[in-house]
Amino acid sequence: MSTGRLTIDLDAIAANWRALDGMSGETVQTAAVVKADAYGLGVAKVGRALAAAGARRFFVAAAEEGSALREALGPGPEISVFSGHMSGDTDMIHDLNLVPMLNSMDQLTRHLEALPGHPFGIQLDTGMNRLGMEPGEWAAIAPIALAQGPTLVMSHLACADEPDQGMNARQLAAFHEMTDGIDVPRSLAATGGILLGPDYHFDLTRPGIGLYGGQPFEEAEMVAFLDLPVVQIRDLAPGETVGYSNTWEAERPTRIATVSGGYADGLQRHISNQAVLFHGDEPCPIVGRVSMDLIGVDVTHLTETPKALSILGPHQSVDDLADVAGTIGYEILTQLGARYTRRYARGRQ
């Protein structure tokens, strides 16, 4: 069975980074978040494209991700690890020159004892209650931590994709209260925070989803294009059904294309009987349940027999598909399966 073709436009990723970089002042550095294998699109090639565009600081979720990125980028760029210095990470942090964002007193102690003099950053919790030191813990430990010369003090916004959400202003105020007066670069904004404006930019921004064409960066260039090959075409009479559990029944003579792709490839069952694929500009509805490897699509209205249909493309972004599935674009991207033939393009053509 032929597999779907996932085209990743590296020029679009670079253009999105430059656009987000241009939204902050000249004194603000723009990093790049490439965790989860660059949001499912391949950290080696994406990382190199971002470095070529001008990114010099990168963020990953775990030290193991930092290893793959360091192999791709070489010794120059700074690679920071959101999860900090976990037990067992010491050799990797040292050997690969990773910068852990320390999240607790325990992590600070571990780092200073295991790797004295090795660069580190600090992550603070300003209300998200996920990672970072809370105000009381930070107040107690700040003199010790700051004396060791951290490279960055950061926090993370919980509701940056909702500009009118009061949580943004509360977290901004908390970050000021916890960090004003320190002589260390500061960072609060990811993609959504960049769009909130300069009050949130501080010294470094950390765009993630916006690099990959996702909301809330509405001006982003599209990055991921996914075409699914047609395995078989069949003609149905009224009353015949498609797929497991007979969830769709033909009401008229219908032509069905069975395409290669399914929930094993990250195309969720939630889009069954709801989402559409495209043949050029023509939408073609999914009929029946999405199964592990195959999807039925109504192509009755097409004037030609398609060889492939597009599920991500100019007419349907990752966020459009996510809306149908009841999820978010992040999840669509990071679930794109390993079976796709991946093509990295410099521009869509």
Secondary structure, DSSP 8 states (H G I E B T S, - for coil): ----EEEEEHHHHHHHHHHHHTTS-TTSEE-EE-HHHHHHT-HHHHHHHHHHHT--EEEESSHHHHHHHHHHH-SSSEEEETT-S-TT-HHHHHHTTEEEEE-SHHHHHHHHHHSTT---EEEB-SS--SSSB-HHHHHHHHHHHHHT--S-EE---SSTT-TT-HHHHHHHHHHHHHHTT-SS-EE--SHHHHHH-GGGTTTEE---GGGGT-TT-TT----EEEEEEEEEEEEE-TT-EESGGG-EE-SS-EEEEEEE--GGGT--GGGTTT-EEEETTEEEEEES---SSEEEEE-TT-SS--SEEEEEBTTB-HHHHHHHHTS-HHHHHHT--TTSEEEEESS--
